[in-house]
Amino acid sequence: MSGRFQIHSTSLPGVIRIERMSISDHRGFLQRLFCNKELSISGFTKPIAQINRTLTRQRGAVRGMHFQRSPHAETKMVSCLRGEVFDVAVDLRQDSPTLLQWHGEILSEANNFSLIIPEGFAHGFQALSTDCELLYCHTAAYAPEAEDGVNARDGTLAIAWPIAITEISERDAALPYVTADYIGVRP
């Protein structure tokens, strides 16, 4: 335990599950969402360049799998503030022993988990309830010219989405599938 966070390794090196610890009393609670000093041991060492909030209304909807290419590669910390999602990171790092492997975690307002997704990983999620709100802390600002992704339905990735996909954007549905000669990206 590190102050207000419990930090847990996952099956993919660099992907870290954070448990946010609350201080509660009869009035409610206080919960730290981010602390550079405390989270630096988890690999989140660059300053936050951008914070985004999303709302996904439909249960079963999938967003992703997105990443930014170098030199705009980013680490992100994803937190679910309302509802429940299955949050997924896919290793796309060139020469990685876990290339094309994925790790998923349920993030919810009830479990207070966040996921740190390092540079070189694609990220996406599936809403497991209606009206899911996520908060993203990014180490790089969005750069349209660096935007990329892989298809969430790609059989090579074989992501085990917990429920049937009910909705996916046209943009995400058009993301490429991994080919046999895929070598990954440089973070």
Secondary structure, 3 states (H helix, E strand, C coil): CECCEEEEECCCCCCEEEEECEEEECCEEEECCCCHHHHHHHCCCCCCCEEEEEEECCCCEEEEEEEECCCCCCCEEEEEEECEEEEEEEECECCCCCCCCEEEEEEECCCCEEEEECCCEEEEEEECCCCEEEEEEECCCCCHHHEEECCCCCCCCCCCCCCCCCEECHHHHCCCCCCCCCCCECC
